[in-house]
Amino acid sequence: MTRRPIAGLALAIGTTAFALASCPWATLGRVAIVAGYVEQAWSEGFGGPFSAKLDTGAKTSSINAQKVEMFQRGGQAWIRFSLTNESEIPATFEKRIVRTARIKRAGVGAEQRPVAVLTVCVAGVRAATEFTLNNRSGMQYPFLIGRSFLQGRLLVDSGAMNIARQYCGAN
């Protein structure tokens, strides 16, 4: 009877050691920041906040861009667009288009979307990342934060919302 608890303890220690060895934070000596699948986000030059869905199934982040206009500047493709935060405060941005993403959508087929780099802050983590610019007005969340931002920065608890203890605040 006394062997079972010891065997269980050895299994638990071995499993924990394996999990820590495969965790990038453990190997880099960092503490993981845990966030819910929905958190508040702030965008560069615009205080926000926005409700953001942290989506580990999406590679690239996406943002609800309105009044989109493409134009040329210095021989490069640029895009002008508006964002509106939850307080209905609009802001206009001009960003260079870094690439065009081919987005696969179930039942609709593939769609081409412009991609620009924005600096955002989620759960106290601020970083520049690529966003596809898309009309997300029919979606529940204006920001979708994908793996390109999340990887190595945040762990997502898919069963929780707004649990991050770190705070970005207005820019």
Biotite code that builds the C-alpha atoms (Angstrom):
import biotite.structure as struc

atoms = struc.array([
    struc.Atom([0.000, 0.000, 0.000], chain_id="A", res_id=1, res_name="MET", atom_name="CA", element="C"),
    struc.Atom([2.808, 2.447, 0.747], chain_id="A", res_id=2, res_name="THR", atom_name="CA", element="C"),
    struc.Atom([4.327, 1.925, -2.714], chain_id="A", res_id=3, res_name="ARG", atom_name="CA", element="C"),
    struc.Atom([1.364, 3.444, -4.546], chain_id="A", res_id=4, res_name="ARG", atom_name="CA", element="C"),
    struc.Atom([1.697, 6.980, -3.152], chain_id="A", res_id=5, res_name="PRO", atom_name="CA", element="C"),
    struc.Atom([5.461, 6.921, -3.751], chain_id="A", res_id=6, res_name="ILE", atom_name="CA", element="C"),
    struc.Atom([4.981, 5.681, -7.310], chain_id="A", res_id=7, res_name="ALA", atom_name="CA", element="C"),
    struc.Atom([2.344, 8.358, -7.872], chain_id="A", res_id=8, res_name="GLY", atom_name="CA", element="C"),
    struc.Atom([4.677, 11.004, -6.482], chain_id="A", res_id=9, res_name="LEU", atom_name="CA", element="C"),
    struc.Atom([7.516, 9.826, -8.753], chain_id="A", res_id=10, res_name="ALA", atom_name="CA", element="C"),
    struc.Atom([5.178, 9.962, -11.764], chain_id="A", res_id=11, res_name="LEU", atom_name="CA", element="C"),
    struc.Atom([4.013, 13.465, -10.816], chain_id="A", res_id=12, res_name="ALA", atom_name="CA", element="C"),
    struc.Atom([7.598, 14.691, -10.382], chain_id="A", res_id=13, res_name="ILE", atom_name="CA", element="C"),
    struc.Atom([8.674, 13.110, -13.667], chain_id="A", res_id=14, res_name="GLY", atom_name="CA", element="C"),
    struc.Atom([5.687, 14.586, -15.528], chain_id="A", res_id=15, res_name="THR", atom_name="CA", element="C"),
    struc.Atom([6.317, 18.033, -14.046], chain_id="A", res_id=16, res_name="THR", atom_name="CA", element="C"),
    struc.Atom([10.017, 17.856, -14.948], chain_id="A", res_id=17, res_name="ALA", atom_name="CA", element="C"),
    struc.Atom([9.114, 16.892, -18.541], chain_id="A", res_id=18, res_name="PHE", atom_name="CA", element="C"),
    struc.Atom([6.538, 19.695, -18.790], chain_id="A", res_id=19, res_name="ALA", atom_name="CA", element="C"),
    struc.Atom([9.024, 22.256, -17.475], chain_id="A", res_id=20, res_name="LEU", atom_name="CA", element="C"),
    struc.Atom([11.759, 21.032, -19.800], chain_id="A", res_id=21, res_name="ALA", atom_name="CA", element="C"),
    struc.Atom([9.481, 21.546, -22.815], chain_id="A", res_id=22, res_name="SER", atom_name="CA", element="C"),
    struc.Atom([8.267, 24.974, -21.661], chain_id="A", res_id=23, res_name="CYS", atom_name="CA", element="C"),
    struc.Atom([10.136, 27.888, -23.308], chain_id="A", res_id=24, res_name="PRO", atom_name="CA", element="C"),
    struc.Atom([9.824, 30.001, -20.160], chain_id="A", res_id=25, res_name="TRP", atom_name="CA", element="C"),
    struc.Atom([11.594, 27.375, -18.054], chain_id="A", res_id=26, res_name="ALA", atom_name="CA", element="C"),
    struc.Atom([14.548, 27.192, -20.425], chain_id="A", res_id=27, res_name="THR", atom_name="CA", element="C"),
    struc.Atom([14.788, 30.979, -20.684], chain_id="A", res_id=28, res_name="LEU", atom_name="CA", element="C"),
    struc.Atom([14.395, 31.523, -16.951], chain_id="A", res_id=29, res_name="GLY", atom_name="CA", element="C"),
    struc.Atom([11.220, 33.588, -17.414], chain_id="A", res_id=30, res_name="ARG", atom_name="CA", element="C"),
    struc.Atom([7.957, 33.437, -15.536], chain_id="A", res_id=31, res_name="VAL", atom_name="CA", element="C"),
    struc.Atom([4.956, 32.739, -17.750], chain_id="A", res_id=32, res_name="ALA", atom_name="CA", element="C"),
    struc.Atom([2.227, 35.366, -17.953], chain_id="A", res_id=33, res_name="ILE", atom_name="CA", element="C"),
    struc.Atom([-1.157, 33.688, -18.026], chain_id="A", res_id=34, res_name="VAL", atom_name="CA", element="C"),
    struc.Atom([-4.026, 35.432, -19.773], chain_id="A", res_id=35, res_name="ALA", atom_name="CA", element="C"),
    struc.Atom([-7.607, 34.505, -20.485], chain_id="A", res_id=36, res_name="GLY", atom_name="CA", element="C"),
    struc.Atom([-8.872, 33.864, -23.990], chain_id="A", res_id=37, res_name="TYR", atom_name="CA", element="C"),
    struc.Atom([-10.316, 37.411, -23.838], chain_id="A", res_id=38, res_name="VAL", atom_name="CA", element="C"),
    struc.Atom([-8.265, 40.307, -22.456], chain_id="A", res_id=39, res_name="GLU", atom_name="CA", element="C"),
    struc.Atom([-8.078, 44.075, -22.842], chain_id="A", res_id=40, res_name="GLN", atom_name="CA", element="C"),
    struc.Atom([-5.664, 45.355, -25.507], chain_id="A", res_id=41, res_name="ALA", atom_name="CA", element="C"),
    struc.Atom([-4.195, 48.758, -26.273], chain_id="A", res_id=42, res_name="TRP", atom_name="CA", element="C"),
    struc.Atom([-2.846, 49.891, -29.626], chain_id="A", res_id=43, res_name="SER", atom_name="CA", element="C"),
    struc.Atom([0.017, 52.265, -30.354], chain_id="A", res_id=44, res_name="GLU", atom_name="CA", element="C"),
    struc.Atom([-1.048, 55.868, -30.549], chain_id="A", res_id=45, res_name="GLY", atom_name="CA", element="C"),
    struc.Atom([-4.539, 55.000, -29.399], chain_id="A", res_id=46, res_name="PHE", atom_name="CA", element="C"),
    struc.Atom([-5.392, 54.495, -25.750], chain_id="A", res_id=47, res_name="GLY", atom_name="CA", element="C"),
    struc.Atom([-8.071, 51.873, -26.177], chain_id="A", res_id=48, res_name="GLY", atom_name="CA", element="C"),
    struc.Atom([-8.958, 49.629, -24.596], chain_id="A", res_id=49, res_name="PRO", atom_name="CA", element="C"),
    struc.Atom([-10.265, 47.052, -27.021], chain_id="A", res_id=50, res_name="PHE", atom_name="CA", element="C"),
    struc.Atom([-11.601, 43.626, -26.135], chain_id="A", res_id=51, res_name="SER", atom_name="CA", element="C"),
    struc.Atom([-9.202, 41.167, -27.721], chain_id="A", res_id=52, res_name="ALA", atom_name="CA", element="C"),
    struc.Atom([-9.671, 37.469, -28.327], chain_id="A", res_id=53, res_name="LYS", atom_name="CA", element="C"),
    struc.Atom([-6.414, 35.573, -27.823], chain_id="A", res_id=54, res_name="LEU", atom_name="CA", element="C"),
    struc.Atom([-6.635, 32.914, -30.521], chain_id="A", res_id=55, res_name="ASP", atom_name="CA", element="C"),
    struc.Atom([-3.980, 30.191, -30.496], chain_id="A", res_id=56, res_name="THR", atom_name="CA", element="C"),
    struc.Atom([-5.555, 28.777, -33.668], chain_id="A", res_id=57, res_name="GLY", atom_name="CA", element="C"),
    struc.Atom([-4.754, 31.882, -35.712], chain_id="A", res_id=58, res_name="ALA", atom_name="CA", element="C"),
    struc.Atom([-1.187, 32.494, -36.887], chain_id="A", res_id=59, res_name="LYS", atom_name="CA", element="C"),
    struc.Atom([-1.569, 36.209, -37.666], chain_id="A", res_id=60, res_name="THR", atom_name="CA", element="C"),
    struc.Atom([-3.448, 38.755, -35.592], chain_id="A", res_id=61, res_name="SER", atom_name="CA", element="C"),
    struc.Atom([-6.385, 40.648, -37.108], chain_id="A", res_id=62, res_name="SER", atom_name="CA", element="C"),
    struc.Atom([-7.935, 44.021, -36.387], chain_id="A", res_id=63, res_name="ILE", atom_name="CA", element="C"),
    struc.Atom([-11.269, 45.653, -37.190], chain_id="A", res_id=64, res_name="ASN", atom_name="CA", element="C"),
    struc.Atom([-10.158, 48.260, -39.731], chain_id="A", res_id=65, res_name="ALA", atom_name="CA", element="C"),
    struc.Atom([-12.794, 50.683, -41.032], chain_id="A", res_id=66, res_name="GLN", atom_name="CA", element="C"),
    struc.Atom([-12.656, 53.337, -43.781], chain_id="A", res_id=67, res_name="LYS", atom_name="CA", element="C"),
    struc.Atom([-9.786, 51.491, -45.470], chain_id="A", res_id=68, res_name="VAL", atom_name="CA", element="C"),
    struc.Atom([-7.919, 53.327, -48.255], chain_id="A", res_id=69, res_name="GLU", atom_name="CA", element="C"),
    struc.Atom([-4.834, 52.004, -50.033], chain_id="A", res_id=70, res_name="MET", atom_name="CA", element="C"),
    struc.Atom([-2.346, 54.508, -51.449], chain_id="A", res_id=71, res_name="PHE", atom_name="CA", element="C"),
    struc.Atom([1.259, 54.884, -52.604], chain_id="A", res_id=72, res_name="GLN", atom_name="CA", element="C"),
    struc.Atom([3.965, 56.710, -50.662], chain_id="A", res_id=73, res_name="ARG", atom_name="CA", element="C"),
    struc.Atom([7.581, 56.752, -51.773], chain_id="A", res_id=74, res_name="GLY", atom_name="CA", element="C"),
    struc.Atom([6.921, 53.944, -54.248], chain_id="A", res_id=75, res_name="GLY", atom_name="CA", element="C"),
    struc.Atom([5.540, 51.653, -51.520], chain_id="A", res_id=76, res_name="GLN", atom_name="CA", element="C"),
    struc.Atom([2.009, 50.466, -50.785], chain_id="A", res_id=77, res_name="ALA", atom_name="CA", element="C"),
    struc.Atom([0.435, 52.064, -47.718], chain_id="A", res_id=78, res_name="TRP", atom_name="CA", element="C"),
    struc.Atom([-2.948, 51.807, -46.075], chain_id="A", res_id=79, res_name="ILE", atom_name="CA", element="C"),
    struc.Atom([-5.038, 54.327, -44.152], chain_id="A", res_id=80, res_name="ARG", atom_name="CA", element="C"),
    struc.Atom([-7.702, 52.977, -41.803], chain_id="A", res_id=81, res_name="PHE", atom_name="CA", element="C"),
    struc.Atom([-9.761, 53.893, -38.768], chain_id="A", res_id=82, res_name="SER", atom_name="CA", element="C"),
    struc.Atom([-10.175, 52.096, -35.456], chain_id="A", res_id=83, res_name="LEU", atom_name="CA", element="C"),
    struc.Atom([-12.860, 52.775, -32.898], chain_id="A", res_id=84, res_name="THR", atom_name="CA", element="C"),
    struc.Atom([-12.416, 51.682, -29.292], chain_id="A", res_id=85, res_name="ASN", atom_name="CA", element="C"),
    struc.Atom([-15.158, 50.505, -26.932], chain_id="A", res_id=86, res_name="GLU", atom_name="CA", element="C"),
    struc.Atom([-15.846, 54.118, -25.935], chain_id="A", res_id=87, res_name="SER", atom_name="CA", element="C"),
    struc.Atom([-16.590, 54.849, -29.630], chain_id="A", res_id=88, res_name="GLU", atom_name="CA", element="C"),
    struc.Atom([-13.515, 57.091, -29.913], chain_id="A", res_id=89, res_name="ILE", atom_name="CA", element="C"),
    struc.Atom([-12.157, 56.885, -33.495], chain_id="A", res_id=90, res_name="PRO", atom_name="CA", element="C"),
    struc.Atom([-8.525, 57.192, -34.592], chain_id="A", res_id=91, res_name="ALA", atom_name="CA", element="C"),
    struc.Atom([-6.985, 57.111, -38.060], chain_id="A", res_id=92, res_name="THR", atom_name="CA", element="C"),
    struc.Atom([-3.743, 55.279, -38.804], chain_id="A", res_id=93, res_name="PHE", atom_name="CA", element="C"),
    struc.Atom([-1.424, 55.184, -41.814], chain_id="A", res_id=94, res_name="GLU", atom_name="CA", element="C"),
    struc.Atom([0.810, 52.124, -42.089], chain_id="A", res_id=95, res_name="LYS", atom_name="CA", element="C"),
    struc.Atom([3.024, 50.592, -44.742], chain_id="A", res_id=96, res_name="ARG", atom_name="CA", element="C"),
    struc.Atom([1.665, 47.328, -46.119], chain_id="A", res_id=97, res_name="ILE", atom_name="CA", element="C"),
    struc.Atom([4.316, 44.698, -45.342], chain_id="A", res_id=98, res_name="VAL", atom_name="CA", element="C"),
    struc.Atom([2.667, 41.858, -47.262], chain_id="A", res_id=99, res_name="ARG", atom_name="CA", element="C"),
    struc.Atom([-0.656, 40.401, -48.353], chain_id="A", res_id=100, res_name="THR", atom_name="CA", element="C"),
    struc.Atom([-1.998, 37.404, -46.461], chain_id="A", res_id=101, res_name="ALA", atom_name="CA", element="C"),
    struc.Atom([-4.112, 34.668, -47.979], chain_id="A", res_id=102, res_name="ARG", atom_name="CA", element="C"),
    struc.Atom([-6.780, 33.848, -45.389], chain_id="A", res_id=103, res_name="ILE", atom_name="CA", element="C"),
    struc.Atom([-8.704, 30.575, -45.655], chain_id="A", res_id=104, res_name="LYS", atom_name="CA", element="C"),
    struc.Atom([-12.310, 30.811, -44.537], chain_id="A", res_id=105, res_name="ARG", atom_name="CA", element="C"),
    struc.Atom([-14.626, 27.830, -44.161], chain_id="A", res_id=106, res_name="ALA", atom_name="CA", element="C"),
    struc.Atom([-17.409, 27.814, -46.741], chain_id="A", res_id=107, res_name="GLY", atom_name="CA", element="C"),
    struc.Atom([-16.247, 31.047, -48.379], chain_id="A", res_id=108, res_name="VAL", atom_name="CA", element="C"),
    struc.Atom([-12.840, 30.208, -49.819], chain_id="A", res_id=109, res_name="GLY", atom_name="CA", element="C"),
    struc.Atom([-9.593, 32.141, -49.618], chain_id="A", res_id=110, res_name="ALA", atom_name="CA", element="C"),
    struc.Atom([-9.394, 35.912, -49.301], chain_id="A", res_id=111, res_name="GLU", atom_name="CA", element="C"),
    struc.Atom([-6.471, 38.321, -49.742], chain_id="A", res_id=112, res_name="GLN", atom_name="CA", element="C"),
    struc.Atom([-5.928, 40.839, -46.906], chain_id="A", res_id=113, res_name="ARG", atom_name="CA", element="C"),
    struc.Atom([-3.340, 43.585, -46.427], chain_id="A", res_id=114, res_name="PRO", atom_name="CA", element="C"),
    struc.Atom([-0.965, 43.162, -43.491], chain_id="A", res_id=115, res_name="VAL", atom_name="CA", element="C"),
    struc.Atom([0.541, 46.021, -41.468], chain_id="A", res_id=116, res_name="ALA", atom_name="CA", element="C"),
    struc.Atom([2.662, 46.088, -38.321], chain_id="A", res_id=117, res_name="VAL", atom_name="CA", element="C"),
    struc.Atom([1.124, 47.608, -35.188], chain_id="A", res_id=118, res_name="LEU", atom_name="CA", element="C"),
    struc.Atom([2.466, 47.773, -31.659], chain_id="A", res_id=119, res_name="THR", atom_name="CA", element="C"),
    struc.Atom([-0.070, 46.472, -29.172], chain_id="A", res_id=120, res_name="VAL", atom_name="CA", element="C"),
    struc.Atom([-0.096, 45.701, -25.479], chain_id="A", res_id=121, res_name="CYS", atom_name="CA", element="C"),
    struc.Atom([-1.960, 42.771, -23.930], chain_id="A", res_id=122, res_name="VAL", atom_name="CA", element="C"),
    struc.Atom([-1.605, 41.628, -20.301], chain_id="A", res_id=123, res_name="ALA", atom_name="CA", element="C"),
    struc.Atom([1.336, 43.949, -19.744], chain_id="A", res_id=124, res_name="GLY", atom_name="CA", element="C"),
    struc.Atom([3.195, 42.650, -22.813], chain_id="A", res_id=125, res_name="VAL", atom_name="CA", element="C"),
    struc.Atom([3.963, 45.259, -25.483], chain_id="A", res_id=126, res_name="ARG", atom_name="CA", element="C"),
    struc.Atom([5.244, 44.163, -28.908], chain_id="A", res_id=127, res_name="ALA", atom_name="CA", element="C"),
    struc.Atom([5.094, 44.998, -32.601], chain_id="A", res_id=128, res_name="ALA", atom_name="CA", element="C"),
    struc.Atom([3.292, 42.323, -34.589], chain_id="A", res_id=129, res_name="THR", atom_name="CA", element="C"),
    struc.Atom([1.665, 41.812, -37.965], chain_id="A", res_id=130, res_name="GLU", atom_name="CA", element="C"),
    struc.Atom([-2.092, 42.360, -38.268], chain_id="A", res_id=131, res_name="PHE", atom_name="CA", element="C"),
    struc.Atom([-4.360, 41.584, -41.158], chain_id="A", res_id=132, res_name="THR", atom_name="CA", element="C"),
    struc.Atom([-6.657, 44.548, -41.725], chain_id="A", res_id=133, res_name="LEU", atom_name="CA", element="C"),
    struc.Atom([-10.222, 43.377, -42.044], chain_id="A", res_id=134, res_name="ASN", atom_name="CA", element="C"),
    struc.Atom([-13.768, 44.500, -41.375], chain_id="A", res_id=135, res_name="ASN", atom_name="CA", element="C"),
    struc.Atom([-14.493, 42.597, -38.161], chain_id="A", res_id=136, res_name="ARG", atom_name="CA", element="C"),
    struc.Atom([-17.610, 44.630, -37.328], chain_id="A", res_id=137, res_name="SER", atom_name="CA", element="C"),
    struc.Atom([-19.685, 41.442, -37.490], chain_id="A", res_id=138, res_name="GLY", atom_name="CA", element="C"),
    struc.Atom([-17.365, 39.755, -34.987], chain_id="A", res_id=139, res_name="MET", atom_name="CA", element="C"),
    struc.Atom([-17.680, 39.905, -31.223], chain_id="A", res_id=140, res_name="GLN", atom_name="CA", element="C"),
    struc.Atom([-14.077, 41.078, -30.703], chain_id="A", res_id=141, res_name="TYR", atom_name="CA", element="C"),
    struc.Atom([-12.438, 43.869, -32.755], chain_id="A", res_id=142, res_name="PRO", atom_name="CA", element="C"),
    struc.Atom([-8.936, 42.506, -32.049], chain_id="A", res_id=143, res_name="PHE", atom_name="CA", element="C"),
    struc.Atom([-7.892, 38.920, -32.670], chain_id="A", res_id=144, res_name="LEU", atom_name="CA", element="C"),
    struc.Atom([-4.431, 38.236, -31.251], chain_id="A", res_id=145, res_name="ILE", atom_name="CA", element="C"),
    struc.Atom([-2.724, 35.292, -32.975], chain_id="A", res_id=146, res_name="GLY", atom_name="CA", element="C"),
    struc.Atom([0.266, 33.063, -32.302], chain_id="A", res_id=147, res_name="ARG", atom_name="CA", element="C"),
    struc.Atom([2.757, 35.481, -33.866], chain_id="A", res_id=148, res_name="SER", atom_name="CA", element="C"),
    struc.Atom([2.156, 37.772, -30.846], chain_id="A", res_id=149, res_name="PHE", atom_name="CA", element="C"),
    struc.Atom([1.406, 35.107, -28.216], chain_id="A", res_id=150, res_name="LEU", atom_name="CA", element="C"),
    struc.Atom([4.308, 32.716, -28.799], chain_id="A", res_id=151, res_name="GLN", atom_name="CA", element="C"),
    struc.Atom([6.928, 33.026, -26.076], chain_id="A", res_id=152, res_name="GLY", atom_name="CA", element="C"),
    struc.Atom([4.998, 35.881, -24.437], chain_id="A", res_id=153, res_name="ARG", atom_name="CA", element="C"),
    struc.Atom([1.654, 34.690, -23.057], chain_id="A", res_id=154, res_name="LEU", atom_name="CA", element="C"),
    struc.Atom([0.029, 31.422, -22.038], chain_id="A", res_id=155, res_name="LEU", atom_name="CA", element="C"),
    struc.Atom([-3.706, 31.374, -22.770], chain_id="A", res_id=156, res_name="VAL", atom_name="CA", element="C"),
    struc.Atom([-6.235, 29.872, -20.354], chain_id="A", res_id=157, res_name="ASP", atom_name="CA", element="C"),
    struc.Atom([-9.028, 28.952, -22.763], chain_id="A", res_id=158, res_name="SER", atom_name="CA", element="C"),
    struc.Atom([-11.582, 28.735, -19.966], chain_id="A", res_id=159, res_name="GLY", atom_name="CA", element="C"),
    struc.Atom([-11.063, 32.200, -18.496], chain_id="A", res_id=160, res_name="ALA", atom_name="CA", element="C"),
    struc.Atom([-11.616, 35.838, -19.432], chain_id="A", res_id=161, res_name="MET", atom_name="CA", element="C"),
    struc.Atom([-9.815, 38.971, -18.231], chain_id="A", res_id=162, res_name="ASN", atom_name="CA", element="C"),
    struc.Atom([-7.576, 37.237, -15.693], chain_id="A", res_id=163, res_name="ILE", atom_name="CA", element="C"),
    struc.Atom([-4.241, 38.875, -16.528], chain_id="A", res_id=164, res_name="ALA", atom_name="CA", element="C"),
    struc.Atom([-2.779, 40.614, -13.507], chain_id="A", res_id=165, res_name="ARG", atom_name="CA", element="C"),
    struc.Atom([-0.476, 42.764, -15.628], chain_id="A", res_id=166, res_name="GLN", atom_name="CA", element="C"),
    struc.Atom([-1.929, 45.962, -17.010], chain_id="A", res_id=167, res_name="TYR", atom_name="CA", element="C"),
    struc.Atom([-0.982, 48.035, -20.042], chain_id="A", res_id=168, res_name="CYS", atom_name="CA", element="C"),
    struc.Atom([-2.923, 51.242, -19.467], chain_id="A", res_id=169, res_name="GLY", atom_name="CA", element="C"),
    struc.Atom([-3.169, 54.024, -21.988], chain_id="A", res_id=170, res_name="ALA", atom_name="CA", element="C"),
    struc.Atom([-0.175, 54.648, -24.222], chain_id="A", res_id=171, res_name="ASN", atom_name="CA", element="C"),
])
